[in-house]
Each structure stands twice: as C-alpha cells, then as structure tokens.
Amino acid sequence: MARPDPQTFAREWVAAWNDHDLDAVLSHYADGVVFHSPRIAQVMGNGEDSVTGKAALRAYWEKALAHARDLFFELDDVLVGSDAITVLYTNHRGQKAAETFIFDEDGEISIAVAAYG
C-alpha cells in the first residue's frame, strides 16, 4: 500500500468536495474502487449500498450533488490506521460523518466506506 500523507490527503479531499469538483475528488480513486455508503440506496433508488468502479461512483455522486447544491464539509479530524485513513467531518446538514479509505499500491483509493451519525 502506498498511502498518501493523511493530513494533506484530507485537506485536498475536503477542498475538492467543497468546490464541487468531481474530477478532483475522483482523482484519488482507483478505476476499480468499491465504495460503500447507506446513501447510495437513497440517492439511486436501487436498494444497493455499494458501487463498483469509478464510472459508477461518478454517476452516484453526480446525482447526489444535483440534490445537495449546498454541500459543504468541515474537516473535524483525521485518523490513521495501519492500512487506512479515516476522515471525520461535519456535512452541510450538521451531520457527523466518517469516510475510511484503503489505498492500493499506486496510492489510489481501492475501498472506501462512508458512515453517518
């Protein structure tokens, strides 16, 4: 695994989201990424809680952003595990959230899991 610097990664990831720049957000993810989130089923209306692949992830986030034009994340903390980075943030709804990222050998996110308070 080639994990990036956790603080730098977290700041760049949050900034890309706050700019609503999906290309910048997706630049961190591997083509075959697997992303898990309870929001996927709500947004996509398909009962699924994960998407696989960068194209599917883009489609999900494009649809989600269309319904959350005021999206904004405030970085609260960054946690570092043996093979992961977890970004803790507060979203535009005032909701606490955590996203855990596992990186591949190229330093791209291969697995991501989102959790909400």
DAUR-V439515 format. One record per pair of residues at least 12 apart in sequence whose ideal C-beta (glycine too) atoms are under 6 Angstrom apart, sorted by sequence separation. I is the first residue (numbers start at 1). J is the second residue. D is the distance in whole Angstrom. If there is no record, write none. Layout:
# DAUR-V439515
I,J,D
I,J,D
This chain:
# DAUR-V439515
76,88,4
86,98,6
87,99,5
76,89,5
100,113,5
36,50,5
75,89,5
76,90,6
86,100,4
74,89,6
99,114,5
35,51,5
73,89,4
74,90,5
84,100,5
85,101,5
98,115,5
34,52,5
73,91,6
84,102,5
83,102,6
97,116,5
40,60,6
43,63,5
72,92,4
33,54,6
43,64,5
71,92,5
95,116,6
96,117,4
35,57,5
70,92,5
95,117,6
31,54,5
29,54,6
26,54,6
22,61,6
18,72,6
17,73,5
14,73,5
14,75,5
10,75,6
10,78,4
7,78,6
6,78,5
6,80,5
30,104,5
33,109,6
10,87,5
34,111,5
35,112,5
36,113,5
37,114,4
30,108,4
6,85,5
29,109,5
30,110,5
28,109,5
1,83,5
3,103,5
1,103,5
2,105,6
4,107,6
2,107,4
